[in-house]
Amino acid sequence: MAKKGTPSLSEQRYEVIQAHILDPEHSPLPENLREQFNRVLQVARLIDDYPDDNHIINLMMTKYRVSQTQIRKDIALAKELFKTNHTFDWDFWQAWQIKDQLELIQECKLRGDLKNWNAAKKVLAVMIGQKPEAVDDPRRMEKNVFNVQVNYNGQTLNIDLDKIRNLPANVKQDILQQLYSSVDDITAEEIMNT
C-alpha cells in the first residue's frame, strides 16, 4: 500500500520503473512500491498460465499474504502494463509513455534546456510514429451504378447516369428542361401520392 503523498505504482514515471527493472539493487522506486512491482510482475507471468483470476488470487494470497482486494488491483495493473496472451492494452501503455515524454518536454522548456527539449521532441515524434496509411476499400474499384429516375407520361424510367453522360448535348438539354419544367396542381398531387 502506498503511503500518503507517495505516488502509486501506476503513477510512477516510465523511466523510474525501467531503472528498477535494469538495476533492482539501486532502484529509485520506494521500498513499499518494490514489493508491489514484484507482485505485479509475478501476476503478469501467471496470467498466461491461469486465465481465471481466482487461481491467481489464491496463489498470490498464499505467497505474499496480502488482501484479495490488493491482488485484484495488482491483476488489473498487470493486465494494463504487461503484454500477455490474453490482454494487452497498447493504447494505455503508449499514452503512459507519451504523457511522460510531454512532461519531460515541458520541464526542459521551463528550464531553458533547449538541447534536451529538442531531443525530447524527436523522441516524442518517434513514439507517436507515422500516420498509418488508409486501408484501401477492397470494393472501391467495383462499378457503382447510379440511376436518375424520370417520370415520363406516367411511366417511371431509371436511366443510368453513365448513359446520360454519353448522350448528345441537345438531348441532355431536353432532359433537363423536362426535369425542371413546371407542373400543374393535379400532376403535383399525383406525384405526391405515388
Backbone hydrogen bonds, N-H to C=O, Kabsch-Sander energy under -0.5 kcal/mol:
donor,donor_aa,acceptor,acceptor_aa,energy
6,T,3,K,-1.9
11,E,8,S,-1.0
12,Q,9,L,-1.1
17,I,13,R,-1.7
18,Q,14,Y,-2.5
19,A,15,E,-2.5
20,H,16,V,-1.9
21,I,17,I,-2.3
22,L,18,Q,-2.5
23,D,19,A,-2.4
26,H,23,D,-0.8
27,S,24,P,-1.0
33,L,30,P,-0.9
34,R,30,P,-1.3
35,E,31,E,-1.2
36,Q,32,N,-1.0
37,F,33,L,-2.7
38,N,34,R,-2.4
39,R,35,E,-2.2
40,V,36,Q,-2.9
41,L,37,F,-2.7
42,Q,38,N,-2.3
43,V,39,R,-2.8
44,A,40,V,-2.5
45,R,41,L,-1.6
46,L,42,Q,-1.9
47,I,43,V,-2.0
48,D,44,A,-0.6
49,D,45,R,-0.6
50,Y,46,L,-3.0
53,D,51,P,-0.6
55,H,52,D,-1.0
56,I,52,D,-1.1
57,I,53,D,-2.7
58,N,54,N,-2.2
59,L,55,H,-2.2
60,M,56,I,-2.9
61,M,57,I,-2.6
62,T,58,N,-1.7
63,K,59,L,-2.1
64,Y,60,M,-3.0
65,R,61,M,-1.3
71,I,67,S,-1.9
72,R,68,Q,-2.3
73,K,69,T,-2.0
74,D,70,Q,-2.2
75,I,71,I,-2.5
76,A,72,R,-2.4
77,L,73,K,-2.3
78,A,74,D,-2.6
79,K,75,I,-2.3
80,E,76,A,-1.4
81,L,77,L,-2.3
82,F,78,A,-2.5
84,T,87,T,-1.1
89,D,79,K,-0.8
90,W,88,F,-1.5
93,W,89,D,-2.0
94,Q,90,W,-2.8
95,A,91,D,-2.6
96,W,92,F,-2.2
97,Q,93,W,-2.0
98,I,94,Q,-2.7
99,K,95,A,-2.5
100,D,96,W,-2.0
101,Q,97,Q,-2.3
102,L,98,I,-2.6
103,E,99,K,-2.1
104,L,100,D,-2.1
105,I,101,Q,-2.4
106,Q,102,L,-2.4
107,E,103,E,-2.5
108,C,104,L,-2.6
109,K,105,I,-2.2
110,L,106,Q,-2.4
111,R,107,E,-2.1
112,G,108,C,-1.0
113,D,108,C,-2.1
114,L,112,G,-1.5
117,W,113,D,-2.0
118,N,114,L,-2.6
119,A,115,K,-2.0
120,A,116,N,-2.6
121,K,117,W,-1.8
122,K,118,N,-1.9
123,V,119,A,-2.1
124,L,120,A,-2.2
125,A,121,K,-2.1
126,V,122,K,-1.8
127,M,123,V,-2.4
128,I,124,L,-2.7
129,G,125,A,-2.3
140,R,137,D,-2.0
142,E,139,R,-1.3
146,F,144,N,-0.6
147,N,145,V,-0.5
148,V,159,I,-3.0
149,Q,147,N,-0.6
150,V,148,V,-0.6
150,V,157,L,-3.2
152,Y,150,V,-0.7
152,Y,155,Q,-3.1
155,Q,152,Y,-1.9
157,L,150,V,-3.7
157,L,155,Q,-0.6
159,I,148,V,-2.7
159,I,157,L,-0.7
160,D,158,N,-0.5
161,L,146,F,-3.2
164,I,160,D,-1.8
165,R,161,L,-2.2
166,N,162,D,-1.4
167,L,164,I,-1.2
172,K,168,P,-2.0
173,Q,169,A,-2.2
174,D,170,N,-1.7
175,I,171,V,-2.3
176,L,172,K,-2.4
177,Q,173,Q,-2.2
178,Q,174,D,-2.1
179,L,175,I,-2.5
180,Y,176,L,-2.3
181,S,178,Q,-0.6
188,A,184,D,-2.3
189,E,185,D,-2.3
190,E,186,I,-1.9
191,I,187,T,-2.4
192,M,188,A,-2.3
193,N,189,E,-1.7
194,T,190,E,-0.9
194,T,191,I,-0.6
